[in-house]
Amino acid sequence: MSRLERIGLAAMRRLDPELAHGLALRALTAGLVPLPGPITSPRLRVTLAGLNLPNPLGLAAGMDKNAVALSPLARAGFGFLEVGAVTPRPQPGNPKPRLFRLREDRAVINRFGFNNDGMEAMAARLAARPKGAVIGLNLGANKDSPDRTEDFARVLACCGPHLDFATVNVSSPNTENLRDLQGKAALEALLRSVLEVRDGLARRIPVFVKIAPDLTEADIADIAEVAGQTGIDAIVATNTTLSREGLRSPHAVEAGGLSGAPLFERSTSVLARLFAETGGRIPLVGVGGVGSGAEAYAKIRAGATAVQLYTALVYGGLSLVGEILRDLEALLARDGVSKVAEAVGADL
């Protein structure tokens, strides 16, 4: 991390977290943040559900909810980007404050509630997306929707022509009863509805489903079965957790989803269980607590074809992307692994 980035991060941490988040996006779009451009090598290149990625490290949904910083983020070194979540109609989300830094835990709690500009604004921005980047969209449902299953399909129909992949988000804890859609029957109906829309697009794109970390082994087995039956292209494991185990920060009492370092073990355990349940037949994306090359490597060895991060950037800045990828490549070389795919599920 450069001295300038260190000073910038220290200044941002003095501000309200949501204000700092907005200013960070503005700094990106204004060209005030040095960006390394694409980071790749023969060892780092991966294929995820048919997508050829320069490296396996992606940006998780939540940082750029409204696709306002696509061009700079495409030059930040990530192998792929996921924006959103987006709902059919714009919605303000939950009342503020709704974002909290847990510095002692290197974590964040959010209860945003799918605040976004809506699918039509998102489609317009995605239509002007930078060339060459792999960009996906996190699909959501409006809080007051009478038919949330239809909402996911509508967003994909509107934005799908401008995407490389889409993720069905049934695991945010901040929209009441959304996680109920992870139940076996509800999830199958939802995924079949979204896949039907996908199959009608002029260009077929892979569809992923993002699940919660707060699942039983039976829940995980059901999700794996539904994924296999519907032909979903990948599973993203995991979203934020409702658990507060082991936290030290006074903000631990806040409601919402917890992300960051404390989520690593829980999310990696779900990932490994999914890999076992699916027999490695469905690609997995590992998310939750990734903040180093070693943690990215651990996710891969637990079954992830690719990984994503977001919260670690709050504490490590965008230079962390290059650091993680350099360390990951060194770890692969140390173990005599010629490409990421050879390490997927190695610990299992």
C-alpha angles and dihedrals in degrees: 000000000000122000090246092054091047091053091046093051092048090053092048092052089061090061132076105280096238092047090049090051091054092047091050090056090048091050089052095050091045091057094244095128119076110234126196099211122223117355115201147133136172088264095051100044114108140177115225117187090330094315114124107220126190089219137355098248115102136179111247123228117271103056096078102025095167102034094246096138104040097128098052093040089052087060096046095091100259120142090221140355132224118196132186146003092226130183130198094254125036114258133183096223125217125337119277139287091057105140124068133180116220097197096175089057099035086236143118134217118205134178099176096144100215097302106184146135095254134253099288094056089045093051091052092052093045090051087063094046121144116266120248098026122113105232130180136180130228108224120217141174130235115258093234097039117137089209116031093176089061091048093062091049092048093053091050092048090052100042103024097094089064099046140089093201141353131216123210105218110207094147110068108122092205100075111069115253093355092125089059085079088071089073113112101251096037093047094049092050092047096048093046089052093050093044090051089058091045091053089055094056118106089238119038112231129185118257122211131191122218118213137193126254092224096081134124122234088255090054091051091049090051092050091049090051093049091047090054094046096048097041095236109179101227144348122231112213115219148015123182123304134236090211119110097186115151098000121150103185120103087229090067089097092064118110119242142065120322119219135171135054098346090059096058100090096040095048093044090052091054089047093053092047091051091050089053093046094049095040089229091292095121119055115243131207114209117217132165130081099000108156105139143037089254092055092047088050091049090054090050093049088049090057110282120137088192137004136215135205140183114147094058088063089065089065103026105034127221092300085074089076093066092041092054093048094048091049092046092052090049091051092050090049091047090056094045093248112152096194139011094249090066091061098048108121092355093142091056 
